[in-house]
Amino acid sequence: MAEILSAPPSGRPALVLNADFRPLSYYPLSLWPWQEVVKAVFLDRVDIIAEYDYVVRSPSTEFRLPSVIALRDFVRQDRPPAFTRFNVFLRDGFECAYCGATDNLTFDHVIPRSRGGRTTWENIVAACSPCNLRKGGKMLHHTDLQLKSRPARPNNYQLQEIGRKFPPNHLHETWMDYLYWDVELEG
């Protein structure tokens, strides 16, 4: 028996799948708040794939709250990813590009701005504070630091593949058939 909600169902987002039944995004995971989901259902823009065990009501209707929805129209994912601090960290696996540390991350210009370095995908890396301070405004060959890999502009597919390595803390059981995290499957 489904529980009937009298208060707003906050904390019950829906996993949003593209029309091909793949998540729009793995990191951050493509989730919509319940209000957006209800609106999309009534505007007939999505198909309900799975539901929570909770019923929401209005004066004229009652239905189970969707937990997984699929867009009716396919959204192309081939636009270049935005050049943001988060996406640089994601590209670098949330690790310092010099030592692999995961704490106190900032970003570093491989070729310092004072030496003509630009703020681009090819010149910015995630760096922990100690490595960033050690490098300072020096060229890399004037330090004892080495890059684990050369920075490059990723595409959306590469960022999504990296993001799959970082599942969020909470995954509802109805989402699991649509998410493919890098975890060992039970035999």
C-alpha positions as CSV (number, residue, x, y, z in Angstrom):
1,M,0.0,0.0,0.0
2,A,1.4,3.4,-1.0
3,E,1.8,6.1,1.6
4,I,-0.3,9.2,1.0
5,L,1.6,12.4,1.4
6,S,0.1,15.4,2.9
7,A,3.3,17.4,3.1
8,P,5.5,18.1,0.1
9,P,7.6,15.1,-0.9
10,S,11.0,16.9,-0.7
11,G,14.0,14.5,-0.9
12,R,12.3,12.4,-3.6
13,P,13.9,13.5,-6.9
14,A,13.5,11.6,-10.1
15,L,16.3,10.2,-12.1
16,V,16.1,11.8,-15.6
17,L,16.9,9.6,-18.6
18,N,17.3,10.7,-22.1
19,A,15.0,9.2,-24.8
20,D,17.6,6.4,-25.2
21,F,17.1,5.5,-21.5
22,R,20.6,6.6,-20.5
23,P,21.0,9.2,-17.7
24,L,21.4,12.8,-19.0
25,S,24.4,13.1,-16.7
26,Y,26.3,10.8,-14.3
27,Y,28.2,13.5,-12.4
28,P,26.3,15.3,-11.3
29,L,23.6,12.7,-11.6
30,S,20.7,14.0,-13.6
31,L,18.0,14.4,-11.0
32,W,14.9,16.7,-11.0
33,P,13.0,17.8,-8.0
34,W,9.5,16.4,-7.6
35,Q,7.9,19.7,-8.7
36,E,9.7,19.7,-12.1
37,V,8.8,16.0,-12.5
38,V,5.1,16.6,-11.9
39,K,5.1,19.6,-14.3
40,A,6.8,17.6,-17.0
41,V,4.4,14.7,-16.5
42,F,1.4,17.0,-16.9
43,L,2.9,18.7,-19.9
44,D,3.4,15.2,-21.5
45,R,7.1,15.8,-22.0
46,V,8.3,12.6,-20.2
47,D,7.3,9.0,-19.7
48,I,7.1,7.5,-16.2
49,I,9.5,4.5,-15.9
50,A,9.3,3.8,-12.2
51,E,7.5,5.2,-9.2
52,Y,8.1,5.8,-5.5
53,D,5.7,4.1,-3.0
54,Y,4.2,7.5,-2.3
55,V,1.0,9.1,-3.6
56,V,0.6,12.8,-4.2
57,R,-2.8,14.4,-4.6
58,S,-4.4,17.6,-5.9
59,P,-8.1,18.4,-5.7
60,S,-8.6,16.8,-9.1
61,T,-6.1,13.9,-9.4
62,E,-4.0,11.5,-7.5
63,F,-0.9,9.5,-8.6
64,R,2.3,7.8,-7.4
65,L,5.3,10.1,-7.4
66,P,7.7,9.2,-10.3
67,S,11.2,8.0,-9.3
68,V,12.5,7.5,-12.9
69,I,11.4,9.4,-15.9
70,A,12.5,9.4,-19.6
71,L,12.4,12.4,-21.9
72,R,10.1,11.9,-24.9
73,D,12.5,14.0,-27.1
74,F,16.2,13.0,-27.4
75,V,18.6,15.7,-26.0
76,R,21.9,15.7,-27.9
77,Q,24.9,15.5,-25.7
78,D,27.5,16.5,-28.3
79,R,28.1,20.2,-27.2
80,P,31.5,20.8,-25.7
81,P,31.6,20.7,-21.9
82,A,31.7,24.1,-20.1
83,F,35.2,25.2,-18.9
84,T,34.4,25.3,-15.2
85,R,36.4,24.6,-12.1
86,F,34.2,21.6,-11.3
87,N,34.8,20.1,-14.8
88,V,38.6,20.6,-14.5
89,F,38.4,18.7,-11.2
90,L,36.2,16.0,-12.8
91,R,38.6,15.7,-15.8
92,D,41.5,15.2,-13.4
93,G,39.5,12.7,-11.3
94,F,39.4,15.0,-8.2
95,E,43.2,14.4,-7.8
96,C,46.2,16.7,-7.8
97,A,47.7,16.4,-11.3
98,Y,51.2,16.4,-9.7
99,C,51.0,14.1,-6.6
100,G,47.6,12.5,-6.7
101,A,46.3,14.1,-3.4
102,T,42.6,14.5,-3.1
103,D,42.5,17.2,-0.3
104,N,42.6,21.0,-0.6
105,L,42.3,21.0,-4.3
106,T,42.7,24.3,-6.2
107,F,43.8,24.8,-9.8
108,D,47.1,25.6,-11.3
109,H,48.3,27.2,-14.6
110,V,50.9,24.8,-16.0
111,I,52.5,27.7,-17.8
112,P,52.0,30.5,-15.3
113,R,50.0,33.5,-16.4
114,S,53.0,35.7,-15.6
115,R,54.8,33.8,-18.4
116,G,52.0,34.1,-20.9
117,G,50.0,31.0,-19.9
118,R,46.3,31.2,-20.6
119,T,43.3,30.0,-18.7
120,T,42.4,27.1,-21.0
121,W,41.7,23.3,-20.8
122,E,45.2,22.7,-22.1
123,N,46.9,24.8,-19.4
124,I,44.8,24.3,-16.2
125,V,45.1,21.3,-13.9
126,A,43.7,20.4,-10.5
127,A,46.5,20.8,-7.9
128,C,46.6,20.4,-4.1
129,S,47.6,23.5,-2.2
130,P,51.1,22.2,-1.2
131,C,52.0,21.4,-4.9
132,N,50.5,24.7,-6.1
133,L,52.5,26.6,-3.6
134,R,55.7,24.6,-4.4
135,K,55.3,25.4,-8.1
136,G,54.3,29.0,-7.6
137,G,54.9,31.1,-10.7
138,K,57.7,28.8,-12.0
139,M,57.8,26.9,-15.2
140,L,57.3,23.1,-14.6
141,H,60.9,22.3,-15.8
142,H,62.2,24.6,-13.0
143,T,60.6,22.5,-10.3
144,D,60.7,18.9,-9.1
145,L,57.1,18.4,-10.0
146,Q,55.8,16.3,-12.9
147,L,52.4,16.1,-14.5
148,K,50.7,12.6,-14.3
149,S,49.2,13.4,-17.7
150,R,49.1,16.3,-20.1
151,P,45.9,18.4,-19.7
152,A,43.6,18.4,-22.6
153,R,40.0,19.5,-23.5
154,P,37.7,16.6,-22.7
155,N,34.4,15.9,-24.5
156,N,31.2,15.1,-22.7
157,Y,31.6,11.4,-23.2
158,Q,35.0,11.5,-21.4
159,L,33.6,13.5,-18.5
160,Q,30.6,11.2,-18.1
161,E,32.9,8.1,-18.1
162,I,35.0,9.7,-15.3
163,G,31.9,10.7,-13.4
164,R,30.7,7.1,-13.4
165,K,33.5,6.4,-10.9
166,F,32.0,8.7,-8.3
167,P,28.5,7.5,-7.5
168,P,26.5,9.8,-5.2
169,N,25.8,8.9,-1.6
170,H,22.2,8.0,-2.1
171,L,20.8,5.9,-5.0
172,H,17.2,4.8,-4.9
173,E,16.7,1.2,-5.8
174,T,14.5,2.1,-8.8
175,W,17.4,3.9,-10.3
176,M,19.8,1.0,-10.3
177,D,18.8,-0.6,-13.6
178,Y,19.6,2.6,-15.4
179,L,23.0,3.4,-13.8
180,Y,26.2,1.6,-14.6
181,W,28.7,2.5,-12.0
182,D,32.2,1.0,-11.9
183,V,31.4,-1.6,-9.3
184,E,31.7,-5.4,-9.4
185,L,28.5,-7.2,-10.3
186,E,27.2,-10.0,-8.1
187,G,27.4,-13.4,-9.6
